[in-house]
Amino acid sequence: MPAVVCLSLILVIVCPVLAIATAANSSVQGESRTDTTQSEFDRLMAVARKTQRGTASTVGRIDIADRPSLGAEDAPLVIVEVASFECPYCRRHWLDTMPTLRQRYIGTGKLRYVFIDVVIDPRHRHAQAAAEAAHCADEQGQYTEFRDRIYRNHKAIAAEFLEAHAQAVGIDLPEFKRCIASGSYRTQVEGDTELGRRLRVRGTPSFFWARAEPGRTDVRLVQRISGARPMEHFTRQFDALYEQNPPAKGNMVEAAR
């Protein structure tokens, strides 16, 4: 066969293959820029097992005992929110989406909502102090009230404003001051920030859907949402998960702590 014909045949065969490979590579690169998919989440959780310590008890699990939360403790579905007090998107979620979540799912016993406060973004200079203060507020059963106050007054989040926020929501100020001065929650917030990093939280808010199991204080992570999303997004995921695991009868009263 003449060399020219041979070369032509090679080009006809090889070029489309190269084009397909290039397109596939571009697709993979494009996907890497989007939010983590469920399969990617599963892979990352496998990585988390190798480096687990602290509050991540087993692969794909988080211990939620003694964490600030809303909802019935025996609700079958759980959302773990990883957030920063200085994050504008966390604030938007709290003000725009959280009221509907509380009314539709948390207050009806279908969902427990757990808060983990972190400092992922180094630009959030006041988030550590605010998170520690929120834990001090939680000691008096006022975590969500304090959180709401901070998000509604986000321009006054520096440490010098925290006592005024606590007083505004009815927190016992001498006890709050004692808690702040002790620094007793500094290690807790730092540990939660490290937990967020091990779970590959690169931005806040991040939400982890989880399943509770009777007799256990840790929950099994099954799905994640990255970033502030509209209520419709949560509804779609809730409906799919709730169908598989409805709540026990009697979980009809919101419990906050």
Steps between C-alpha positions, in 0.01 A plus 500: 500500500646843408640694796266796438190279515632332815553834670153615403342191654695551821382860524138397439517252789720686746356853478145415614645299789711796604198729474294270722780478755542877502125552547493250784793671667329839465184355649690369801669835549165676476342269753786565743400864513141426604371408845611161627279222366369218713761257367775750571359551848518125562863498387585791728336330795726200435796735523361641824512148652878486461550829685211482745542621855302708749131519424499301176445157654485275195494545125209712394392569858495805725431495872230759567471450876496826696501714187258792459198374312134549416239229471404170655802297610344183357418649160612250233661761274766749599662798332844596629578857399865605490501880508685816597346791686677741266390329178247705297362187333444337840311811602289484185414135566402579860275791404351369174483121524522403865155634598332266250717205606396558861132530418473219249741234626665578835185607681308196376745243636634396161845655524766582756731789411851506649741794497879480462676838509833527320755752378591372153558837334801686651334830409234432764699662782207517742347156437700318769394734779139500381492119489641472852242753619222298335606192695491708818149608404412133447590433864198715586277348231525806277714381210252562218388832647861614514567370149199688367614817672849476345371439148252786523774734622783367285686832490539488878668162536832607656575379852406832662138456385445143623398588854239748371358230271485255791321752719253581222378139485469463876819312583631526855789739439732418797485130415553575131805715580644226720459247220662730243793583728567133572558423132338164565368466145812606311616142455148392401480752214854423386420128501181557303696703245741211461205263462365722222832481320510121530154490345638713215288803584662771289228760547203573720226419542526127436219264595519127565186291489525216749302211641457448872500152649343399833744479786780690323616857548678509165317526167577349161568758230323421174498815288629856491396842379769761435410867524181689582221349291131587460242311701399296195841333498461384861144387430605273214770332705282475809215336309731238353661413834183526706322245281763246597495581873181668638489620863353304787157610618509761773790708366282806461653754735811704430765459766770765514817502700 
